[in-house]
Amino acid sequence: MDTNERNQLIAQVRELKAKTEYLEGRNLALSITVQDLSERVAALAPKDGAPDETEKERVN
């Protein structure tokens, strides 16, 4: 392997590391968003086991 090939491989590895870090950051951001949305949905759920509006509509 000559120096040029080696340098190209090093550049490719650096690029892949940067892309991996970016994607890991996006994954974390999406995980936080999903967690936040899950918490919001849970907060909207009926607390006492009473049917919500959708369940009432299905019964009628």
mmCIF file as Biopython writes it, N, C-alpha, C and O atoms, coordinates in Angstrom:
data_model
#
loop_
_atom_site.group_PDB
_atom_site.id
_atom_site.type_symbol
_atom_site.label_atom_id
_atom_site.label_alt_id
_atom_site.label_comp_id
_atom_site.label_asym_id
_atom_site.label_entity_id
_atom_site.label_seq_id
_atom_site.pdbx_PDB_ins_code
_atom_site.Cartn_x
_atom_site.Cartn_y
_atom_site.Cartn_z
_atom_site.occupancy
_atom_site.B_iso_or_equiv
_atom_site.auth_seq_id
_atom_site.auth_asym_id
_atom_site.pdbx_PDB_model_num
ATOM 1   N N  . MET A ? 1  ? 0.865   -1.171 0.000  1.0 0.0 1  A 1 
ATOM 2   C CA . MET A ? 1  ? 0.000   0.000  0.000  1.0 0.0 1  A 1 
ATOM 3   C C  . MET A ? 1  ? 0.911   1.233  0.000  1.0 0.0 1  A 1 
ATOM 4   O O  . MET A ? 1  ? 1.784   1.383  0.855  1.0 0.0 1  A 1 
ATOM 5   N N  . ASP A ? 2  ? 0.686   2.090  -0.962 1.0 0.0 2  A 1 
ATOM 6   C CA . ASP A ? 2  ? 1.516   3.288  -1.010 1.0 0.0 2  A 1 
ATOM 7   C C  . ASP A ? 2  ? 0.918   4.401  -0.150 1.0 0.0 2  A 1 
ATOM 8   O O  . ASP A ? 2  ? -0.173  4.266  0.405  1.0 0.0 2  A 1 
ATOM 9   N N  . THR A ? 3  ? 1.646   5.478  -0.057 1.0 0.0 3  A 1 
ATOM 10  C CA . THR A ? 3  ? 1.251   6.589  0.811  1.0 0.0 3  A 1 
ATOM 11  C C  . THR A ? 3  ? -0.078  7.205  0.376  1.0 0.0 3  A 1 
ATOM 12  O O  . THR A ? 3  ? -0.896  7.580  1.216  1.0 0.0 3  A 1 
ATOM 13  N N  . ASN A ? 4  ? -0.289  7.306  -0.918 1.0 0.0 4  A 1 
ATOM 14  C CA . ASN A ? 4  ? -1.533  7.896  -1.420 1.0 0.0 4  A 1 
ATOM 15  C C  . ASN A ? 4  ? -2.740  7.050  -1.021 1.0 0.0 4  A 1 
ATOM 16  O O  . ASN A ? 4  ? -3.750  7.585  -0.566 1.0 0.0 4  A 1 
ATOM 17  N N  . GLU A ? 5  ? -2.636  5.730  -1.190 1.0 0.0 5  A 1 
ATOM 18  C CA . GLU A ? 5  ? -3.733  4.839  -0.794 1.0 0.0 5  A 1 
ATOM 19  C C  . GLU A ? 5  ? -3.990  4.929  0.705  1.0 0.0 5  A 1 
ATOM 20  O O  . GLU A ? 5  ? -5.137  4.964  1.152  1.0 0.0 5  A 1 
ATOM 21  N N  . ARG A ? 6  ? -2.915  4.966  1.466  1.0 0.0 6  A 1 
ATOM 22  C CA . ARG A ? 6  ? -3.029  5.062  2.923  1.0 0.0 6  A 1 
ATOM 23  C C  . ARG A ? 6  ? -3.740  6.352  3.322  1.0 0.0 6  A 1 
ATOM 24  O O  . ARG A ? 6  ? -4.634  6.341  4.168  1.0 0.0 6  A 1 
ATOM 25  N N  . ASN A ? 7  ? -3.340  7.453  2.715  1.0 0.0 7  A 1 
ATOM 26  C CA . ASN A ? 7  ? -3.960  8.740  3.025  1.0 0.0 7  A 1 
ATOM 27  C C  . ASN A ? 7  ? -5.436  8.768  2.633  1.0 0.0 7  A 1 
ATOM 28  O O  . ASN A ? 7  ? -6.253  9.365  3.333  1.0 0.0 7  A 1 
ATOM 29  N N  . GLN A ? 8  ? -5.779  8.122  1.517  1.0 0.0 8  A 1 
ATOM 30  C CA . GLN A ? 8  ? -7.181  8.047  1.104  1.0 0.0 8  A 1 
ATOM 31  C C  . GLN A ? 8  ? -7.996  7.250  2.120  1.0 0.0 8  A 1 
ATOM 32  O O  . GLN A ? 8  ? -9.111  7.638  2.468  1.0 0.0 8  A 1 
ATOM 33  N N  . LEU A ? 9  ? -7.439  6.137  2.596  1.0 0.0 9  A 1 
ATOM 34  C CA . LEU A ? 9  ? -8.135  5.332  3.596  1.0 0.0 9  A 1 
ATOM 35  C C  . LEU A ? 9  ? -8.309  6.102  4.901  1.0 0.0 9  A 1 
ATOM 36  O O  . LEU A ? 9  ? -9.365  6.032  5.530  1.0 0.0 9  A 1 
ATOM 37  N N  . ILE A ? 10 ? -7.286  6.826  5.303  1.0 0.0 10 A 1 
ATOM 38  C CA . ILE A ? 10 ? -7.377  7.631  6.523  1.0 0.0 10 A 1 
ATOM 39  C C  . ILE A ? 10 ? -8.473  8.685  6.371  1.0 0.0 10 A 1 
ATOM 40  O O  . ILE A ? 10 ? -9.250  8.912  7.298  1.0 0.0 10 A 1 
ATOM 41  N N  . ALA A ? 11 ? -8.534  9.321  5.214  1.0 0.0 11 A 1 
ATOM 42  C CA . ALA A ? 11 ? -9.572  10.330 4.962  1.0 0.0 11 A 1 
ATOM 43  C C  . ALA A ? 11 ? -10.961 9.696  4.999  1.0 0.0 11 A 1 
ATOM 44  O O  . ALA A ? 11 ? -11.898 10.285 5.538  1.0 0.0 11 A 1 
ATOM 45  N N  . GLN A ? 12 ? -11.097 8.501  4.432  1.0 0.0 12 A 1 
ATOM 46  C CA . GLN A ? 12 ? -12.390 7.812  4.448  1.0 0.0 12 A 1 
ATOM 47  C C  . GLN A ? 12 ? -12.796 7.449  5.870  1.0 0.0 12 A 1 
ATOM 48  O O  . GLN A ? 12 ? -13.962 7.592  6.239  1.0 0.0 12 A 1 
ATOM 49  N N  . VAL A ? 13 ? -11.846 6.984  6.669  1.0 0.0 13 A 1 
ATOM 50  C CA . VAL A ? 13 ? -12.141 6.636  8.062  1.0 0.0 13 A 1 
ATOM 51  C C  . VAL A ? 13 ? -12.582 7.873  8.824  1.0 0.0 13 A 1 
ATOM 52  O O  . VAL A ? 13 ? -13.541 7.812  9.593  1.0 0.0 13 A 1 
ATOM 53  N N  . ARG A ? 14 ? -11.909 8.982  8.630  1.0 0.0 14 A 1 
ATOM 54  C CA . ARG A ? 14 ? -12.290 10.232 9.307  1.0 0.0 14 A 1 
ATOM 55  C C  . ARG A ? 14 ? -13.693 10.674 8.898  1.0 0.0 14 A 1 
ATOM 56  O O  . ARG A ? 14 ? -14.484 11.116 9.731  1.0 0.0 14 A 1 
ATOM 57  N N  . GLU A ? 15 ? -13.988 10.549 7.609  1.0 0.0 15 A 1 
ATOM 58  C CA . GLU A ? 15 ? -15.315 10.930 7.121  1.0 0.0 15 A 1 
ATOM 59  C C  . GLU A ? 15 ? -16.391 10.032 7.738  1.0 0.0 15 A 1 
ATOM 60  O O  . GLU A ? 15 ? -17.446 10.514 8.151  1.0 0.0 15 A 1 
ATOM 61  N N  . LEU A ? 16 ? -16.120 8.733  7.797  1.0 0.0 16 A 1 
ATOM 62  C CA . LEU A ? 16 ? -17.082 7.806  8.393  1.0 0.0 16 A 1 
ATOM 63  C C  . LEU A ? 16 ? -17.261 8.067  9.883  1.0 0.0 16 A 1 
ATOM 64  O O  . LEU A ? 16 ? -18.373 7.952  10.400 1.0 0.0 16 A 1 
ATOM 65  N N  . LYS A ? 17 ? -16.192 8.413  10.574 1.0 0.0 17 A 1 
ATOM 66  C CA . LYS A ? 17 ? -16.306 8.746  12.003 1.0 0.0 17 A 1 
ATOM 67  C C  . LYS A ? 17 ? -17.178 9.982  12.192 1.0 0.0 17 A 1 
ATOM 68  O O  . LYS A ? 17 ? -18.022 10.020 13.087 1.0 0.0 17 A 1 
ATOM 69  N N  . ALA A ? 18 ? -16.973 10.989 11.350 1.0 0.0 18 A 1 
ATOM 70  C CA . ALA A ? 18 ? -17.768 12.216 11.446 1.0 0.0 18 A 1 
ATOM 71  C C  . ALA A ? 18 ? -19.241 11.923 11.169 1.0 0.0 18 A 1 
ATOM 72  O O  . ALA A ? 18 ? -20.119 12.432 11.865 1.0 0.0 18 A 1 
ATOM 73  N N  . LYS A ? 19 ? -19.509 11.106 10.157 1.0 0.0 19 A 1 
ATOM 74  C CA . LYS A ? 19 ? -20.896 10.756 9.842  1.0 0.0 19 A 1 
ATOM 75  C C  . LYS A ? 19 ? -21.522 9.961  10.985 1.0 0.0 19 A 1 
ATOM 76  O O  . LYS A ? 19 ? -22.687 10.166 11.326 1.0 0.0 19 A 1 
ATOM 77  N N  . THR A ? 20 ? -20.746 9.056  11.573 1.0 0.0 20 A 1 
ATOM 78  C CA . THR A ? 20 ? -21.246 8.256  12.691 1.0 0.0 20 A 1 
ATOM 79  C C  . THR A ? 20 ? -21.589 9.147  13.875 1.0 0.0 20 A 1 
ATOM 80  O O  . THR A ? 20 ? -22.640 8.976  14.493 1.0 0.0 20 A 1 
ATOM 81  N N  . GLU A ? 21 ? -20.720 10.090 14.197 1.0 0.0 21 A 1 
ATOM 82  C CA . GLU A ? 21 ? -20.985 11.014 15.301 1.0 0.0 21 A 1 
ATOM 83  C C  . GLU A ? 21 ? -22.245 11.834 15.027 1.0 0.0 21 A 1 
ATOM 84  O O  . GLU A ? 21 ? -23.059 12.050 15.925 1.0 0.0 21 A 1 
ATOM 85  N N  . TYR A ? 22 ? -22.400 12.285 13.788 1.0 0.0 22 A 1 
ATOM 86  C CA . TYR A ? 22 ? -23.593 13.055 13.419 1.0 0.0 22 A 1 
ATOM 87  C C  . TYR A ? 22 ? -24.850 12.209 13.605 1.0 0.0 22 A 1 
ATOM 88  O O  . TYR A ? 22 ? -25.830 12.658 14.199 1.0 0.0 22 A 1 
ATOM 89  N N  . LEU A ? 23 ? -24.809 10.977 13.089 1.0 0.0 23 A 1 
ATOM 90  C CA . LEU A ? 23 ? -25.983 10.106 13.188 1.0 0.0 23 A 1 
ATOM 91  C C  . LEU A ? 23 ? -26.284 9.732  14.630 1.0 0.0 23 A 1 
ATOM 92  O O  . LEU A ? 23 ? -27.451 9.626  15.007 1.0 0.0 23 A 1 
ATOM 93  N N  . GLU A ? 24 ? -25.256 9.530  15.441 1.0 0.0 24 A 1 
ATOM 94  C CA . GLU A ? 24 ? -25.483 9.243  16.857 1.0 0.0 24 A 1 
ATOM 95  C C  . GLU A ? 24 ? -26.151 10.434 17.537 1.0 0.0 24 A 1 
ATOM 96  O O  . GLU A ? 24 ? -27.026 10.256 18.384 1.0 0.0 24 A 1 
ATOM 97  N N  . GLY A ? 25 ? -25.743 11.635 17.173 1.0 0.0 25 A 1 
ATOM 98  C CA . GLY A ? 25 ? -26.366 12.838 17.718 1.0 0.0 25 A 1 
ATOM 99  C C  . GLY A ? 25 ? -27.820 12.957 17.299 1.0 0.0 25 A 1 
ATOM 100 O O  . GLY A ? 25 ? -28.678 13.312 18.106 1.0 0.0 25 A 1 
ATOM 101 N N  . ARG A ? 26 ? -28.098 12.660 16.029 1.0 0.0 26 A 1 
ATOM 102 C CA . ARG A ? 26 ? -29.484 12.705 15.537 1.0 0.0 26 A 1 
ATOM 103 C C  . ARG A ? 26 ? -30.324 11.647 16.239 1.0 0.0 26 A 1 
ATOM 104 O O  . ARG A ? 26 ? -31.480 11.894 16.584 1.0 0.0 26 A 1 
ATOM 105 N N  . ASN A ? 27 ? -29.745 10.468 16.449 1.0 0.0 27 A 1 
ATOM 106 C CA . ASN A ? 27 ? -30.461 9.393  17.129 1.0 0.0 27 A 1 
ATOM 107 C C  . ASN A ? 27 ? -30.815 9.813  18.547 1.0 0.0 27 A 1 
ATOM 108 O O  . ASN A ? 27 ? -31.926 9.560  19.014 1.0 0.0 27 A 1 
ATOM 109 N N  . LEU A ? 28 ? -29.877 10.452 19.233 1.0 0.0 28 A 1 
ATOM 110 C CA . LEU A ? 28 ? -30.142 10.927 20.589 1.0 0.0 28 A 1 
ATOM 111 C C  . LEU A ? 28 ? -31.255 11.972 20.573 1.0 0.0 28 A 1 
ATOM 112 O O  . LEU A ? 28 ? -32.157 11.936 21.410 1.0 0.0 28 A 1 
ATOM 113 N N  . ALA A ? 29 ? -31.188 12.894 19.626 1.0 0.0 29 A 1 
ATOM 114 C CA . ALA A ? 29 ? -32.221 13.930 19.534 1.0 0.0 29 A 1 
ATOM 115 C C  . ALA A ? 29 ? -33.590 13.313 19.276 1.0 0.0 29 A 1 
ATOM 116 O O  . ALA A ? 29 ? -34.585 13.738 19.863 1.0 0.0 29 A 1 
ATOM 117 N N  . LEU A ? 30 ? -33.644 12.319 18.407 1.0 0.0 30 A 1 
ATOM 118 C CA . LEU A ? 30 ? -34.920 11.655 18.129 1.0 0.0 30 A 1 
ATOM 119 C C  . LEU A ? 30 ? -35.413 10.879 19.340 1.0 0.0 30 A 1 
ATOM 120 O O  . LEU A ? 30 ? -36.613 10.853 19.613 1.0 0.0 30 A 1 
ATOM 121 N N  . SER A ? 31 ? -34.502 10.251 20.063 1.0 0.0 31 A 1 
ATOM 122 C CA . SER A ? 31 ? -34.888 9.512  21.268 1.0 0.0 31 A 1 
ATOM 123 C C  . SER A ? 31 ? -35.489 10.450 22.303 1.0 0.0 31 A 1 
ATOM 124 O O  . SER A ? 31 ? -36.482 10.121 22.951 1.0 0.0 31 A 1 
ATOM 125 N N  . ILE A ? 32 ? -34.881 11.619 22.452 1.0 0.0 32 A 1 
ATOM 126 C CA . ILE A ? 32 ? -35.396 12.607 23.401 1.0 0.0 32 A 1 
ATOM 127 C C  . ILE A ? 32 ? -36.778 13.075 22.961 1.0 0.0 32 A 1 
ATOM 128 O O  . ILE A ? 32 ? -37.677 13.229 23.787 1.0 0.0 32 A 1 
ATOM 129 N N  . THR A ? 33 ? -36.948 13.302 21.649 1.0 0.0 33 A 1 
ATOM 130 C CA . THR A ? 33 ? -38.239 13.736 21.124 1.0 0.0 33 A 1 
ATOM 131 C C  . THR A ? 33 ? -39.306 12.672 21.358 1.0 0.0 33 A 1 
ATOM 132 O O  . THR A ? 33 ? -40.419 12.988 21.776 1.0 0.0 33 A 1 
ATOM 133 N N  . VAL A ? 34 ? -38.971 11.420 21.093 1.0 0.0 34 A 1 
ATOM 134 C CA . VAL A ? 34 ? -39.925 10.326 21.307 1.0 0.0 34 A 1 
ATOM 135 C C  . VAL A ? 34 ? -40.283 10.223 22.782 1.0 0.0 34 A 1 
ATOM 136 O O  . VAL A ? 34 ? -41.450 10.041 23.128 1.0 0.0 34 A 1 
ATOM 137 N N  . GLN A ? 35 ? -39.291 10.338 23.648 1.0 0.0 35 A 1 
ATOM 138 C CA . GLN A ? 35 ? -39.544 10.277 25.093 1.0 0.0 35 A 1 
ATOM 139 C C  . GLN A ? 35 ? -40.467 11.419 25.512 1.0 0.0 35 A 1 
ATOM 140 O O  . GLN A ? 35 ? -41.409 11.210 26.276 1.0 0.0 35 A 1 
ATOM 141 N N  . ASP A ? 36 ? -40.199 12.619 25.015 1.0 0.0 36 A 1 
ATOM 142 C CA . ASP A ? 36 ? -41.031 13.780 25.346 1.0 0.0 36 A 1 
ATOM 143 C C  . ASP A ? 36 ? -42.468 13.570 24.873 1.0 0.0 36 A 1 
ATOM 144 O O  . ASP A ? 36 ? -43.417 13.843 25.609 1.0 0.0 36 A 1 
ATOM 145 N N  . LEU A ? 37 ? -42.621 13.084 23.645 1.0 0.0 37 A 1 
ATOM 146 C CA . LEU A ? 37 ? -43.964 12.846 23.125 1.0 0.0 37 A 1 
ATOM 147 C C  . LEU A ? 37 ? -44.676 11.753 23.912 1.0 0.0 37 A 1 
ATOM 148 O O  . LEU A ? 37 ? -45.879 11.849 24.155 1.0 0.0 37 A 1 
ATOM 149 N N  . SER A ? 38 ? -43.950 10.722 24.309 1.0 0.0 38 A 1 
ATOM 150 C CA . SER A ? 38 ? -44.552 9.649  25.112 1.0 0.0 38 A 1 
ATOM 151 C C  . SER A ? 38 ? -45.049 10.190 26.442 1.0 0.0 38 A 1 
ATOM 152 O O  . SER A ? 38 ? -46.132 9.832  26.906 1.0 0.0 38 A 1 
ATOM 153 N N  . GLU A ? 39 ? -44.249 11.056 27.051 1.0 0.0 39 A 1 
ATOM 154 C CA . GLU A ? 39 ? -44.657 11.655 28.327 1.0 0.0 39 A 1 
ATOM 155 C C  . GLU A ? 39 ? -45.881 12.542 28.147 1.0 0.0 39 A 1 
ATOM 156 O O  . GLU A ? 39 ? -46.773 12.554 28.995 1.0 0.0 39 A 1 
ATOM 157 N N  . ARG A ? 40 ? -45.925 13.281 27.050 1.0 0.0 40 A 1 
ATOM 158 C CA . ARG A ? 40 ? -47.083 14.148 26.796 1.0 0.0 40 A 1 
ATOM 159 C C  . ARG A ? 40 ? -48.349 13.329 26.573 1.0 0.0 40 A 1 
ATOM 160 O O  . ARG A ? 40 ? -49.418 13.681 27.072 1.0 0.0 40 A 1 
ATOM 161 N N  . VAL A ? 41 ? -48.225 12.235 25.824 1.0 0.0 41 A 1 
ATOM 162 C CA . VAL A ? 41 ? -49.383 11.371 25.588 1.0 0.0 41 A 1 
ATOM 163 C C  . VAL A ? 41 ? -49.845 10.755 26.901 1.0 0.0 41 A 1 
ATOM 164 O O  . VAL A ? 41 ? -51.044 10.690 27.171 1.0 0.0 41 A 1 
ATOM 165 N N  . ALA A ? 42 ? -48.904 10.307 27.711 1.0 0.0 42 A 1 
ATOM 166 C CA . ALA A ? 42 ? -49.260 9.716  29.000 1.0 0.0 42 A 1 
ATOM 167 C C  . ALA A ? 42 ? -49.977 10.738 29.879 1.0 0.0 42 A 1 
ATOM 168 O O  . ALA A ? 42 ? -50.900 10.390 30.616 1.0 0.0 42 A 1 
ATOM 169 N N  . ALA A ? 43 ? -49.553 11.991 29.800 1.0 0.0 43 A 1 
ATOM 170 C CA . ALA A ? 43 ? -50.189 13.038 30.605 1.0 0.0 43 A 1 
ATOM 171 C C  . ALA A ? 43 ? -51.620 13.303 30.143 1.0 0.0 43 A 1 
ATOM 172 O O  . ALA A ? 43 ? -52.459 13.730 30.936 1.0 0.0 43 A 1 
ATOM 173 N N  . LEU A ? 44 ? -51.899 13.055 28.876 1.0 0.0 44 A 1 
ATOM 174 C CA . LEU A ? 44 ? -53.242 13.282 28.342 1.0 0.0 44 A 1 
ATOM 175 C C  . LEU A ? 44 ? -54.184 12.110 28.600 1.0 0.0 44 A 1 
ATOM 176 O O  . LEU A ? 44 ? -55.400 12.258 28.488 1.0 0.0 44 A 1 
ATOM 177 N N  . ALA A ? 45 ? -53.639 10.959 28.942 1.0 0.0 45 A 1 
ATOM 178 C CA . ALA A ? 45 ? -54.467 9.766  29.163 1.0 0.0 45 A 1 
ATOM 179 C C  . ALA A ? 45 ? -55.332 9.950  30.404 1.0 0.0 45 A 1 
ATOM 180 O O  . ALA A ? 45 ? -54.925 10.611 31.359 1.0 0.0 45 A 1 
ATOM 181 N N  . PRO A ? 46 ? -56.535 9.361  30.387 1.0 0.0 46 A 1 
ATOM 182 C CA . PRO A ? 46 ? -57.399 9.455  31.568 1.0 0.0 46 A 1 
ATOM 183 C C  . PRO A ? 46 ? -56.721 8.798  32.770 1.0 0.0 46 A 1 
ATOM 184 O O  . PRO A ? 46 ? -56.118 7.731  32.646 1.0 0.0 46 A 1 
ATOM 185 N N  . LYS A ? 47 ? -56.823 9.430  33.910 1.0 0.0 47 A 1 
ATOM 186 C CA . LYS A ? 47 ? -56.120 8.960  35.102 1.0 0.0 47 A 1 
ATOM 187 C C  . LYS A ? 47 ? -56.904 7.906  35.881 1.0 0.0 47 A 1 
ATOM 188 O O  . LYS A ? 47 ? -56.314 7.046  36.534 1.0 0.0 47 A 1 
ATOM 189 N N  . ASP A ? 48 ? -58.226 7.974  35.810 1.0 0.0 48 A 1 
ATOM 190 C CA . ASP A ? 48 ? -59.039 7.119  36.673 1.0 0.0 48 A 1 
ATOM 191 C C  . ASP A ? 48 ? -59.584 5.886  35.967 1.0 0.0 48 A 1 
ATOM 192 O O  . ASP A ? 48 ? -60.454 5.198  36.500 1.0 0.0 48 A 1 
ATOM 193 N N  . GLY A ? 49 ? -59.078 5.603  34.771 1.0 0.0 49 A 1 
ATOM 194 C CA . GLY A ? 49 ? -59.568 4.458  34.034 1.0 0.0 49 A 1 
ATOM 195 C C  . GLY A ? 49 ? -60.851 4.737  33.270 1.0 0.0 49 A 1 
ATOM 196 O O  . GLY A ? 49 ? -61.391 3.849  32.610 1.0 0.0 49 A 1 
ATOM 197 N N  . ALA A ? 50 ? -61.338 5.964  33.357 1.0 0.0 50 A 1 
ATOM 198 C CA . ALA A ? 50 ? -62.553 6.338  32.630 1.0 0.0 50 A 1 
ATOM 199 C C  . ALA A ? 50 ? -62.246 6.337  31.135 1.0 0.0 50 A 1 
ATOM 200 O O  . ALA A ? 50 ? -61.135 6.679  30.731 1.0 0.0 50 A 1 
ATOM 201 N N  . PRO A ? 51 ? -63.211 5.962  30.325 1.0 0.0 51 A 1 
ATOM 202 C CA . PRO A ? 51 ? -62.952 5.954  28.879 1.0 0.0 51 A 1 
ATOM 203 C C  . PRO A ? 51 ? -62.743 7.379  28.370 1.0 0.0 51 A 1 
ATOM 204 O O  . PRO A ? 51 ? -63.385 8.323  28.829 1.0 0.0 51 A 1 
ATOM 205 N N  . ASP A ? 52 ? -61.837 7.506  27.418 1.0 0.0 52 A 1 
ATOM 206 C CA . ASP A ? 52 ? -61.639 8.828  26.827 1.0 0.0 52 A 1 
ATOM 207 C C  . ASP A ? 52 ? -62.700 9.055  25.751 1.0 0.0 52 A 1 
ATOM 208 O O  . ASP A ? 52 ? -63.549 8.193  25.523 1.0 0.0 52 A 1 
ATOM 209 N N  . GLU A ? 53 ? -62.656 10.199 25.098 1.0 0.0 53 A 1 
ATOM 210 C CA . GLU A ? 53 ? -63.680 10.557 24.114 1.0 0.0 53 A 1 
ATOM 211 C C  . GLU A ? 53 ? -63.729 9.552  22.964 1.0 0.0 53 A 1 
ATOM 212 O O  . GLU A ? 53 ? -64.813 9.227  22.478 1.0 0.0 53 A 1 
ATOM 213 N N  . THR A ? 54 ? -62.585 9.062  22.527 1.0 0.0 54 A 1 
ATOM 214 C CA . THR A ? 54 ? -62.558 8.105  21.425 1.0 0.0 54 A 1 
ATOM 215 C C  . THR A ? 54 ? -63.268 6.821  21.811 1.0 0.0 54 A 1 
ATOM 216 O O  . THR A ? 54 ? -64.037 6.276  21.019 1.0 0.0 54 A 1 
ATOM 217 N N  . GLU A ? 55 ? -63.023 6.334  23.012 1.0 0.0 55 A 1 
ATOM 218 C CA . GLU A ? 55 ? -63.684 5.111  23.469 1.0 0.0 55 A 1 
ATOM 219 C C  . GLU A ? 55 ? -65.189 5.325  23.587 1.0 0.0 55 A 1 
ATOM 220 O O  . GLU A ? 55 ? -65.963 4.428  23.252 1.0 0.0 55 A 1 
ATOM 221 N N  . LYS A ? 56 ? -65.611 6.483  24.050 1.0 0.0 56 A 1 
ATOM 222 C CA . LYS A ? 56 ? -67.040 6.781  24.156 1.0 0.0 56 A 1 
ATOM 223 C C  . LYS A ? 56 ? -67.691 6.758  22.778 1.0 0.0 56 A 1 
ATOM 224 O O  . LYS A ? 56 ? -68.801 6.249  22.623 1.0 0.0 56 A 1 
ATOM 225 N N  . GLU A ? 57 ? -67.005 7.309  21.777 1.0 0.0 57 A 1 
ATOM 226 C CA . GLU A ? 57 ? -67.545 7.343  20.425 1.0 0.0 57 A 1 
ATOM 227 C C  . GLU A ? 57 ? -67.672 5.935  19.856 1.0 0.0 57 A 1 
ATOM 228 O O  . GLU A ? 57 ? -68.633 5.648  19.143 1.0 0.0 57 A 1 
ATOM 229 N N  . ARG A ? 58 ? -66.724 5.054  20.156 1.0 0.0 58 A 1 
ATOM 230 C CA . ARG A ? 58 ? -66.787 3.686  19.654 1.0 0.0 58 A 1 
ATOM 231 C C  . ARG A ? 58 ? -67.969 2.929  20.252 1.0 0.0 58 A 1 
ATOM 232 O O  . ARG A ? 58 ? -68.598 2.114  19.575 1.0 0.0 58 A 1 
ATOM 233 N N  . VAL A ? 59 ? -68.265 3.197  21.504 1.0 0.0 59 A 1 
ATOM 234 C CA . VAL A ? 59 ? -69.372 2.516  22.169 1.0 0.0 59 A 1 
ATOM 235 C C  . VAL A ? 59 ? -70.693 2.952  21.560 1.0 0.0 59 A 1 
ATOM 236 O O  . VAL A ? 59 ? -71.590 2.133  21.359 1.0 0.0 59 A 1 
ATOM 237 N N  . ASN A ? 60 ? -70.815 4.236  21.268 1.0 0.0 60 A 1 
ATOM 238 C CA . ASN A ? 60 ? -72.072 4.769  20.700 1.0 0.0 60 A 1 
ATOM 239 C C  . ASN A ? 60 ? -72.125 4.457  19.268 1.0 0.0 60 A 1 
ATOM 240 O O  . ASN A ? 60 ? -73.093 4.811  18.595 1.0 0.0 60 A 1 
#
